[in-house]
Amino acid sequence: MTLYTCTQLAELLGISRSTVRALTRAGEFGETVNVARRHLVTEEGLAAFVAAHTGPAYNREARAPAQNRRRHVNPGPI
């Protein structure tokens, strides 16, 4: 079982250590392991966090066709 520190998670996820601490306190990584007053995140907790916060990539072609999108139409003189 791999355990991750706050600094390691910050580097892996590309976010600040304070954000990792806030997410850990909020329970976003699931149950933590306390070792010498440090809250360490398990590999399963990290995997669950990543799975919950990732989704399909943005695909411009997957948008609605142009005829279904509303466009601004000039109403003419008022």
C-alpha positions as CSV (number, residue, x, y, z in Angstrom):
1,M,0.0,0.0,0.0
2,T,1.5,3.3,-1.1
3,L,1.0,6.4,1.1
4,Y,1.3,9.9,-0.2
5,T,2.3,13.0,1.8
6,C,0.8,16.4,1.1
7,T,3.8,17.6,-0.8
8,Q,3.8,14.5,-3.0
9,L,0.1,14.9,-3.8
10,A,0.6,18.6,-4.6
11,E,3.4,17.7,-7.1
12,L,1.3,14.8,-8.7
13,L,-1.9,16.9,-9.1
14,G,-0.2,20.2,-9.9
15,I,-1.9,22.1,-7.1
16,S,-0.7,23.8,-4.0
17,R,0.0,22.1,-0.7
18,S,-2.6,24.3,1.0
19,T,-5.2,23.1,-1.5
20,V,-4.2,19.5,-0.8
21,R,-4.6,20.1,2.9
22,A,-8.1,21.6,2.4
23,L,-9.2,18.7,0.2
24,T,-7.9,16.2,2.8
25,R,-9.7,17.9,5.6
26,A,-12.9,17.9,3.5
27,G,-12.6,14.1,3.0
28,E,-12.0,14.3,-0.7
29,F,-9.3,11.6,-0.5
30,G,-11.3,9.3,1.7
31,E,-9.9,7.9,4.9
32,T,-6.3,8.9,5.7
33,V,-3.7,7.1,7.7
34,N,-2.2,9.0,10.6
35,V,1.6,8.5,11.1
36,A,3.4,10.8,13.5
37,R,0.6,13.4,13.4
38,R,0.7,13.5,9.6
39,H,-2.3,12.5,7.5
40,L,-1.2,10.3,4.6
41,V,-3.4,9.5,1.7
42,T,-3.7,6.0,0.5
43,E,-3.3,4.9,-3.2
44,E,-6.9,3.9,-3.3
45,G,-8.0,7.3,-1.9
46,L,-6.0,9.1,-4.6
47,A,-7.4,6.8,-7.3
48,A,-11.0,7.5,-6.1
49,F,-10.3,11.3,-6.1
50,V,-8.9,11.2,-9.6
51,A,-11.8,9.2,-10.9
52,A,-14.4,11.5,-9.3
53,H,-12.8,14.7,-10.6
54,T,-12.0,13.7,-14.2
55,G,-14.3,13.3,-17.1
56,P,-14.3,13.1,-20.9
57,A,-12.1,15.5,-22.7
58,Y,-13.6,18.5,-24.4
59,N,-14.4,17.8,-28.0
60,R,-15.4,20.8,-30.2
61,E,-17.0,18.5,-32.8
62,A,-19.3,17.0,-30.2
63,R,-21.2,20.3,-29.7
64,A,-24.7,20.7,-31.1
65,P,-25.0,21.4,-34.8
66,A,-25.0,25.1,-35.9
67,Q,-28.6,25.1,-36.8
68,N,-29.6,24.2,-33.3
69,R,-27.7,27.0,-31.7
70,R,-29.4,30.4,-31.3
71,R,-27.7,33.3,-33.0
72,H,-28.3,36.9,-32.5
73,V,-30.6,38.2,-35.2
74,N,-30.9,42.0,-35.9
75,P,-34.5,42.9,-35.5
76,G,-34.2,45.9,-37.7
77,P,-35.2,49.5,-36.8
78,I,-37.2,49.8,-33.7
